[in-house]
Every structure is written in C-alpha cells, then in structure tokens.
C-alpha cells in the first residue's frame, strides 16, 4: 500500500497570507496526485488533479506542484472560506487509492 | 447538474449486512467509473471500492476485501455497495463519488453521504 503523509497536521496562517501544504508518498506516484478541500458537514471537493491541474471552477489562488513522492498545495492570499481541511490522494495504484490524513488550515 | 444521492445507511449489529445505494442523475452514468469513499466521524477519508463503466473491473481496499461487493446497474443509473460481516470499524459516512472518466482515479463529484453505524 502506498502511504500518503501530509504535513503539518494543522497549519496556522493569517488571512491574506500564503499557505503551503505538503504531501509525501511512500513511493513514487508520478503525477497521479489529487487535492481535495472539505468544509465542515460537507462532502470533499476536488481542487487539483494530475498534481497541478485545477479542477473546473477552482480559483486561481489554488495551485499544486510536485511529482514522484513530494507534492505541495499552495493557497495564495487566503480567504476566510479557505480555513478548512485539505486532503491529498494518490491514484497511481489501482486498486489501492489512498488519502493522506489531512491538514487543517486554521486562522492565526 | 450532477446529483449523487446515497441511501441505505443506518444502525446495524456487528456481523450483519447492509446494502447502500447511490442514485445518479445529471450525467451519462454508463460513461463513468464510480467509487465508494468512507469517512469515520471526525477522521480522514478512505477509498473503499471502485468499479469501471461496464463492471468489468472492480477494486477494493484491503480493509473490506472479501466482505464488501460493489456493483452498478447502468439501466437504473445506480451504484451499490453490499456490505457483509460488518465490524464496528466500518462505522463511517459512506460517500458515492464519480470518477473523472473511466478509472482515472480521482473523484470529481460526490454525494452528501450516508451514515453507517455498526454497534450492538
């Protein structure tokens, strides 16, 4: 099983600043990496796929980068609605997709 | 508009069975792979199972292999998850999720989830 590790577990950032979330895979997943945002009481929402492609309707302040085992989700100029939980997911290994444990973005 | 509506959740005793359903609308169901993803209350996401467009390829997480069976009925625009030998650790919200295409592996649309509670 490919283990996905997100860091940090909680990230404190001020509104208007930039947030950088990390995701590491236990083995290479190439660019088969997605990011999701989950607000309280809601289903997750796809933000990024292919490590760096924004999903339809996702604001440009969300960007993804990386390949192999190291990935980053960057949120520039944080808005109030961005302070929620983010998950990475690898889809390199079928049938064995796995998620990271999540990073909670909180207001500093 | 894509809609995915799960049903069939509830309270069940350990060792018993439950069948979840997901009714899909707003897109051509048979063109897409579909998945089940679960989330224990207050915890992270776990992919459970997936199925390609014609049921020719199915996959399961190790945690449910041999106990859960995924299926679909393209004529009824419906996805199912038969869950047998349920355990307390299966307690979670179960989400139906639409693949980007045919087993691309990431989930572009999600239902609102149905809660399964396994407890005596």
Contacts between the chains, C-beta under 8 A, distances in Angstrom:
chain1	res1	chain2	res2	distance
A	1	B	62	6.9
A	32	B	105	6.4
A	34	B	105	7.8
A	34	B	106	4.0
A	34	B	107	7.7
A	36	B	45	7.5
A	36	B	107	7.8
A	38	B	45	7.9
A	42	B	112	7.8
A	43	B	95	5.7
A	43	B	110	3.8
A	43	B	111	6.6
A	43	B	112	5.8
A	43	B	113	6.2
A	44	B	37	7.9
A	44	B	45	6.6
A	44	B	95	7.7
A	44	B	107	7.5
A	44	B	110	6.0
A	45	B	110	7.5
A	46	B	106	6.4
A	46	B	107	6.2
A	46	B	108	5.3
A	49	B	100	6.9
A	49	B	104	7.9
A	49	B	106	4.7
A	55	B	108	6.7
A	87	B	44	6.6
A	87	B	45	5.5
A	89	B	45	7.5
A	89	B	47	7.6
A	89	B	106	6.7
A	91	B	104	7.2
A	91	B	105	2.6
A	91	B	106	5.4
A	92	B	105	7.8
A	94	B	50	7.7
A	94	B	59	6.0
A	94	B	103	6.4
A	94	B	105	6.6
A	95	B	49	7.9
A	95	B	50	6.3
A	95	B	58	7.6
A	95	B	59	2.1
A	95	B	60	6.3
A	95	B	61	7.9
A	96	B	59	7.4
A	96	B	61	7.3
A	96	B	62	7.8
A	97	B	35	8.0
A	97	B	47	4.2
A	97	B	50	7.5
A	97	B	105	6.1
A	98	B	47	6.7
A	99	B	44	6.0
A	99	B	45	4.4
A	99	B	46	6.7
A	99	B	47	6.8
A	100	B	44	7.4
A	101	B	44	4.9
A	102	B	44	4.9
A	102	B	45	7.7
